[in-house]
Amino acid sequence: MSVIITALTTEKAVAAIEKENKLVFLVDNAATKKQVKDEVESEYGERVRKVTTMVTPDGRKKAFVSFKREGAAPDLAAKLKVI
């Protein structure tokens, strides 16, 4: 079962890609940080530095994924057609 639902394309999410080498994903509410990390690494082939999560007021869960390689987030965002 896939825990990642979609990559977010909000203004703040795009700023995080460019400034912080981070991608923001909507994930399943039951997903753990380890599951998100493992899925990103296996699906997209990029090493993950850190995953932080939050539940929005409307009940959706976001995962903020930081990458080890500089420039990984913009490359992956282009591949996913986020930017």
C-alpha positions as CSV (number, residue, x, y, z in Angstrom):
1,M,0.0,0.0,0.0
2,S,1.3,3.4,-0.9
3,V,1.4,5.9,1.9
4,I,2.1,9.0,-0.3
5,I,-1.0,10.5,-1.9
6,T,0.4,13.4,-3.8
7,A,3.0,16.1,-3.8
8,L,1.8,19.6,-2.8
9,T,2.1,22.6,-5.1
10,T,1.2,25.4,-2.8
11,E,3.2,28.6,-2.8
12,K,4.9,27.7,0.5
13,A,5.7,24.2,-0.8
14,V,7.4,25.5,-3.9
15,A,9.4,28.0,-1.7
16,A,10.5,25.0,0.4
17,I,11.7,23.2,-2.7
18,E,13.8,26.2,-3.8
19,K,15.1,27.4,-0.4
20,E,15.3,24.4,1.9
21,N,15.7,21.4,-0.5
22,K,12.4,20.0,0.8
23,L,9.3,18.5,-0.8
24,V,5.9,18.5,0.8
25,F,3.6,15.4,0.3
26,L,0.1,14.7,1.4
27,V,0.3,11.2,3.0
28,D,-2.1,8.7,4.6
29,N,-3.1,9.7,8.1
30,A,-1.8,6.4,9.5
31,A,1.6,6.7,7.8
32,T,4.7,6.9,10.0
33,K,7.8,9.0,9.3
34,K,9.8,5.8,8.6
35,Q,7.2,4.6,6.1
36,V,7.3,7.9,4.3
37,K,11.1,7.9,4.2
38,D,11.3,4.3,2.9
39,E,8.7,5.0,0.2
40,V,10.4,8.2,-1.0
41,E,13.8,6.5,-1.1
42,S,12.5,3.4,-3.0
43,E,10.2,5.2,-5.4
44,Y,12.3,8.2,-6.3
45,G,15.9,7.0,-5.6
46,E,16.9,10.0,-3.4
47,R,18.4,9.7,0.1
48,V,16.2,11.4,2.7
49,R,17.8,13.4,5.5
50,K,14.7,14.0,7.6
51,V,10.9,13.7,7.6
52,T,8.6,15.9,9.7
53,T,4.9,15.5,9.7
54,M,1.9,17.5,10.7
55,V,-1.9,17.1,10.7
56,T,-3.7,20.1,9.2
57,P,-6.9,21.5,10.9
58,D,-9.0,19.8,8.2
59,G,-7.6,16.4,9.2
60,R,-5.1,15.8,6.3
61,K,-1.5,14.8,7.1
62,K,1.5,16.5,5.4
63,A,5.0,15.2,5.3
64,F,7.9,17.5,4.8
65,V,10.8,15.5,3.3
66,S,14.4,17.0,3.4
67,F,17.0,15.4,1.1
68,K,20.7,14.8,1.7
69,R,21.9,15.7,-1.8
70,E,21.9,19.4,-2.6
71,G,19.5,20.1,-5.5
72,A,17.6,16.8,-5.0
73,A,14.2,18.5,-4.3
74,P,14.2,20.7,-7.4
75,D,15.3,17.7,-9.6
76,L,12.6,15.5,-8.1
77,A,9.9,18.3,-8.3
78,A,10.7,18.7,-12.0
79,K,10.4,14.9,-12.5
80,L,7.0,14.9,-10.7
81,K,5.9,18.0,-12.7
82,V,5.4,19.9,-9.4
83,I,7.3,22.9,-10.7
